[in-house]
Amino acid sequence: MSDETTDWFGPEAATFGDRVAAAREAADMTQAQLARRLGVKKTTLMGWEQDLSEPRANKLSMVSGLLNVSMSWLLTGEGEGLAEPGELDVEIGDFAGVLQELRALRNEMRSNAERAAR
């Protein structure tokens, strides 16, 4: 591996659409929620995120405001934007508890289905 640092959202690593999608996810919004707030169709937003089209200046300004990033960051990856993704710190115990809960739900659903079939 090289000692060079990666600019995760820079022009060599990410596109405009990548940055819009990452900022939307960081803002904990769905495509439908952001599209509604922008006053555009979900398919329009999907086109932006897939780099099939680009927004006009007024919508670009609204996107940057709603997602709390600068317009220059959205366009070039430089300026006020998102921090680089960090290491994911997940404990195995978290998964074990979730798995146990899912198994209990599955058993409960199975018994309810058997009772309903009678």
Beta strands, then each sheet from edge to edge (+ up, - down):
end
